[in-house]
Amino acid sequence: MKRRGLVAGPDFEYFRRRYFTPAEVAQHNRPEDLWVSYLGRVYNLTPLAQEYKGSLQLKPILEVAGQDISHWFDPKTTDIRKHIDPLTGCLRYRTPRGRFVHVPPQLPRSDWANDFGKPWWKRSQYEVGLLSAKTRNICIVNTLTSQEHILEVGAMESMWEILHRYLPYNAHAASYTWKYEGRNLNMNCTLEENGILDEEEEFDYLNMDGTLHTPAILLYFNDDLTEL
């Protein structure tokens, strides 16, 4: 990475996304690219899918690829929900879609092995980030080229994180001054903290279409050039 000029903010070379929107998670809905979200976090289960490829116990997980499965879990214990099994009278995991990977069978079986360590839903190595519970749309206008792009962003993302979302459209986004209504934006703060309020609830109250009013952030090119 080469940089000319002053760039204040996270080092682009080591930047790591914190938030992902439900729409982004939904794009990873195949066995070879399988993400899910639960309890506010996003997980990449592709390695698990590859490890158990062809197993019937993988089917319930494949069926929910790209979806939020928080309803599978007890939010207090962060474990899979349990119930009293009517057949055995014992406390068992509740799996209405069918028993899946790392869930023990109802009755003892010779082919069941519990030497896998932690079950997949308790393994932190699958976690890739946080789920944006609240998202909103913003319009980014490049005043140099007059190009406009609508981005869906997480409400808790900083402006630096939003800048990184915008990089596919403009690799030199950090060489611009970002402004809203004539004010320079603090790139370490969120949209709300920069005074760009989310008025969706107010529009809903007035029975108005909030998509007709998308806040516009204007980008002004600086003399220094950032090469990423």
C-alpha positions, 0 to 999 in steps of 0.5 A: 500500500502506498499513500501520499498525503495525510490520511487520518483514520484506520490503516487501510492495510489492516482494516477489518469490517465490524458490521454486516447487513442482513442483505450482505449475509443473505448473499452467502447462501451456498454450501461453498459460501455459507454464512448465518447470523444469530444473536447479533453476530455473523458467522462463516460456516463454510469450513463446517459445511466442507467438513460435513459435506454429504452428511444428512446432518448438514441439511438443516444448516444448508436450508438456512444458509444466508439467514438469521437463526437467532430463533434456534437459540435461547438468548439467556444461555446462548445455547440451542433451545431445549425441551423435554423429549416426550419419548425419553423424558430427558432434556434435549435440544429442540431441532424442528428442522431435524437433528443437525451437526453436533446435536446428539441423537435422542437415544444412544447410538454406536455411530455417535462420537462426541470427540469434536470438542465445542459444538459449532455454535460455540466456536469463535473462529467462525465469527466474522463480525456483528450484524447490523440490526438497524440499517439505512440508505445514504447517497454519496455524491462525488462532486468531481465526477458527478457520480452518485451511489446509494449505499445501505449501511449499518446505523452503528458504522463509523464514517471510516467503515462507510468509506470502506464500503464505498471503495469499490466505486472509488478507490481513492475515496480517502483523498476526498473531504466528506461533507454533509450540508457544508460541514466536514464529517468526523470520520471516527463518528457514526452518521447520527453522531455527525448530525445525519439523523435517521428520520424513518420513524417520523416518515412512517408516522406521517405515512410518507415514503422515507426512501424519497428522502435519502441523505446526501454526503458530498465528496470534494477532491483534495490535492493529495492522492491516496493510492490503495 
